[in-house]
C-alpha cells in the first residue's frame, strides 16, 4: 500500500507535475503491490449470513448515473470471512473471458447470467431459487480486459436481462417472464430509469417501456454503448460524448472529446476517462469544466464518484495500472490524494469509507488478491479475497459483498 510519505508527496503535486514522470509508465509514484492486512478465501465457506445484509446493488455500477457508489452502505471491514460459495452452470460463451456476469442484488436475491441463462440465488445462503434458461446472454466489454456476459439490472420487482436477440423482463420472485422485446440487439447492459429501459445496440440507442417492452424512441449514437442516465438526460460515450433527452431521444448536445470509459454523472457533472485525461463536463450542455491531464499514452477506467472522491484507474499500456483517488474540490479539477498499484485491475465500487478494486496478475509479480478493499482516506489495503480465478465487479451491501469468479463460482463476504 502507499506509504504516508508517498500520500503526502502525491497530495502536494499538481496533476501537471505528476504527469511529468512521462512516457507510458504509470504516473503513480508508488508501484508496490498492495499488501492487505487480512486475506482469506482458501478455506471453507460458512453456512451463510446470520443476519441478512441490508440494501441492494441493482445495476452493474449501482445506479443509473453509473457512479459506482452506494451512499448508505457499510461494507464488512472487521475480520471479513467467506459466508457462502455457490458454483453455477457456466458454459463458455464464444469470445468471452469470463463465464459469469457481475452480480446484481435486490429483494434478498443475487441475480447473474451465464451461458446457461439467468439465475437468482438466495442472498442469505447462496441457494439457487430459480433459473431461466430460455435465453442466450448478450456480452459486453469487461473494462478493457476481454468480455463477459452482460449483467442483469433490477428495478421494482423486475429483472431485465440483456440477451443476444433482445431484452427479457422477469419477475424477481419466481423468474416468470413479464415480457420479451426482440428486434434490439444489446451491445452492453441496459440502464433502467424514468420508466424506460435504455438499450445500446451499437450505432443506436433504443428506449423501451418498462411496462411492456414497447419501443418509445430510437436515436443514433455514433457507436455509443456506454450510458449514464441522470436528471432527465442520457449521456452516451461512443465515437464522441453526447447528451440525449431521456423522454424523446432528441440530441441535447455533443462534444468531440475521445471517451475511453463509461460516463458517470454526479451533481450536474459528467465524469469520463478520455485519451487526454479525466474529464469533467457540464451535464446541461456538455462544455468542459476541467481536465486532469496526467500525460500522454494513458487511458482511464470508468470513474467511481462519491461525494468526496473520484476513483479512476490509469492504464499506461506498457506498465502496471494504478488506482488514483482524487479529492472532489467544488467546481475545480479534482486533486490527487493517493494512488496504488493494481496490476491489471480496476476500482469498480465504493461504499461507506471503502473502495473496492478487482485485480489480475500483471507482469512478473505474484498473483494478488482478486478483490481488494481500500480505505477511502489513505488508500490502505484492509482486506483481500484470494481465489485461483479472477473475479468480476462486486455488489456492495450493508455488511456484505457479493462477487463471482470468472468460472462461475459465486461468493459472499461478511464481517466477523
Secondary structure, DSSP 8 states (H G I E B T S, - for coil): ---HHHHHHHHTS-HHHHHTT-TTS-S-S--SB---SEEE-SS---S--SS--BS-B-STTSSTT---EETT-----SS-EEEEEEE------TT-SBSB---EEETTEEEEEETTEEEEEETTT--EEEEE-S--B-EEE-TTS-EEE---EEETTEEEEEETTEEEEEETTT--EEEEEES---SS--EEETTEEEEE-SSEEEEEETTT--EEEEEE-TT--EEEEETTEEEEESSSEEEEETTT--EEEEE---B-S--EEETTEEEEEBSSSEEEEETTT--EEEEE---SS-EE---EE-SSEEEEEEE-SSS-EEEEEEEEETTEEEEEEEEEEEEEEEEEEEETTEEEEEEE--TTS----SEEEEETTT--EEEEE--SS-B---EEEBTEEEEEBTTSEEEEEE--
